[in-house]
Every structure is written in C-alpha cells, then in structure tokens.
Amino acid sequence: MNWYVVYTKPKWEKKVAERLTQIGVECYCPLITQVKQWSDRKKKIEVPLFNSYVFVQLSEIDRNSVFNIPGVVRYLFWLGKPAIVRDEEIGIIKSSLNATNVSDVSVSSIQVGDRIKLESGAFSNQDAIVQEISKTHYILVLESLGCVLKVKYK
C-alpha cells in the first residue's frame, strides 16, 4: 500500500488524523513540541511538523474513503497524479523526530547556495541548501523531504 498526502483545513491536522485512525485508516501526522508564550505563562504544545498535511497509507481502491472525514480537503498532487511518499521517507521523518540530541547550532562562514549536512536536531543527517541568511535565522531547503526549514539562532 502507498502513503499519500492528504491536505486538511488549517489547524485540523490532529483532528483529521484521530478520526482517520478511528475508522481504521493507517495515518501519520508528525508532531513536534514547541514552547508557546502567552502574556501570563509559557506552555509546551504539540504542533504538526507540516501544516495542513496528514500522511495516509491506503490502497488505490480505498483512496476516496478519507473524504468522509470532516476537515479533509483534497489529496496533494504531483505531476497530475496523487503524490506518493515512499516508506523510507516516512521512516526518515519518524527517526528524525525521535532524535533526542537537540542542541544549539553554531555556524561559521556559510553562504547562500552552500550545501550542508545537518548534524543534530529533528532533521539530523539530512542534506540542505542554504537559501537565505539573516541576522536571526537561516532558511534551508531540504530537497529530499521537499520542504523549507527555518533555523533560528541566538
């Protein structure tokens, strides 16, 4: 069975994943823990790694069953066909999120266009291209995962 990418309404990723699991659909919504600051407190919350995306593992025949779930908008398409994510790529995401070694990143003499390998954090051992450098962050392109990563530094 293939992994497909379901596009959801904004902020519905966890609800959609929970309901898909309830009807027996294998799904994966990668979550990361963030500290959110309110005026009176700080709180750790789990937010989706990919906004509005949930991965589902279904056979081609059962693909339309996801539309019975409120919050599902459509499938993500690539070159006119539903985008298929390989098992290895799902494994990379899972293992990256299970990495416990999260530390500050120090960088020296990196320039826009450089290819680098991330050494720690959720995306360790991933190759990236430096797209932008500012006073507070780097923008990195992770081609193997098809996403853009913003890394803040102090």
N, C-alpha and C positions, 0 to 999 in steps of 0.2 A: 504494500500500500504506500501511496505517496503522501508527503507532507505538503499541504497547500497553505497559503497565507490568506486569512480572512480579514477584511477591512471592517472595522467596527465604528460605531458612533464615538465621538470624543468622550473620553473618561468612562467608557463602558467595557474596557478590556477584561477586567476581573469578573464582572457580572456575566459576560458572554462566556468566558472560559468555565465558570462554575455551572452555568446552565447546560453547556455542551457536555460537560462531564456527567451531569445528571441524566441526560438522555443516552449516555453510553458512547459518546464520540471521544476518541483519543485526541486531546488537545494539550497545547503548551503555551503558556503566557509567561515569558521570563520576567521576573520581578527583581528590582534592586531596592535596597533600603536607603532612604535619604532622611536627613535631619531637616525638618521644616521649622522655620522661625515665625512665630506669631508675636504679637505685641506683648503678650504676657507669659509666653512659655516656648520651649522647644519640644518637638516631638519627632520620634522616628516613625516613618511611614513607609510602606511598601508601594512602589510605583512601577508601572510597566517599563521595561527597558526600551521597547519600541511602541511609541504612541499609536493607538488605533489599530494595532496588529495582533492577531492571535494565530498561532500555527495549529492546523488540524491535520490529523492523519486519517484519511478516508480512501475507500476505493472510488474509482471514477463514477460508478453507478450511484453511490450514496452522496455525491457532492452537493446536491440540492437540499439535503436534509438540514443543513445549517441555517437555511433561511426561515425555519420555523422558530428560531430563537430571536426574541426582541433584541435589538442593538446591532445585529449583523447587517451590514450594508451591501457588501459585494466581495468577490474574490479579487485578489491582486493579480493583474495580468502582466505577462512579459512576452513581447513579440506576438501579440494576438492570442495567446494561449494562457490558461491559468498558470501562474508561477509555481514551480515545483521546487521545494527545498530538499536537498539531499540529507540523508540520515547523518552523515558526517558533519554537516553544517549545524544541525540541531545539537549534535554531540559537542561541537566546539563551543556553542553558546552555553550549554549546560556546564561544561567543565570550566569555562571562563568565569561563570557566576559562582561556582563553588570554590574558586581560588580564595584562600584566606589571607594571603600576603598582599595587603593593600597598604601602600606607603606613599609618601610624598615623592613626586617626580622632580628630579633636577636635570636640567638640560643645559648643554653648553654648545654654542656655535652651530645651532641648527638653522637652516634657511628654508624658505618656501621652495617646495619641489623636491626636498630631500626624502629619500626612502629610509624609514626607520623600523626597528622591531621593538614592540612594547615589551618591557621586561617584567612588569608587575601589574597588579590590579585585575579587574574583571576581564580585560582583553589581553592578558599576557600571552606572549609568543605569537602575536598577530603582527603582520606587516602593515605599515601605514605610510601614507604620503602626506607630508606637511603641506597644508593648503593655505594656512594663514597663521601669522604670529602677531599677537598684540601685547599690550602691557600686562594683561590679566589672564590670558588663555592662549591655547593653541587650538587650531581646527585641523583635525586629522581625518583623512579618508581611508577607511578600511575596505579595500576593494573586495576582499574575499567574503565579507559579510554584506557588502553593498550598503554601507551606512557611513555617516559622518559623525565623528566623535569630537566633542568639545572638552578639552582638558584645562581646568583652571589651575593656576599656581599662585603661590603667595609671593 
